[in-house]
Amino acid sequence: MGIFLELSPPKKLRYTWHWEGSEEATEVSVEFGKEHGETRIQLEHQGFSNSEELNAHAQGWDAYIRGVEALINETGF
């Protein structure tokens, strides 16, 4: 669950993130741009108070990105 902090279509999205069951609120920033005729996505997730939370979210983002890549490859989107 989170709150949008910045919406700048089509370039930037920034929001807070609070995982259910966690006391910690973090911030996610996603920026979109063009690079060599393709879309570049820069994702930053910050504000973790300990390495366990950071590592757990890093694994989650890795799995999420693999899913997006698979969807793109399957659909040709």
Buried (B, 14 or more C-beta within 10 A) or exposed (E): EBEEEEEEEEEBBBBBBEBEEEEEEBBBBBBBEEEEEEEEEEEEBEEBEEEEBBEBBEEEEEEEEEEEEEEEEEEEE
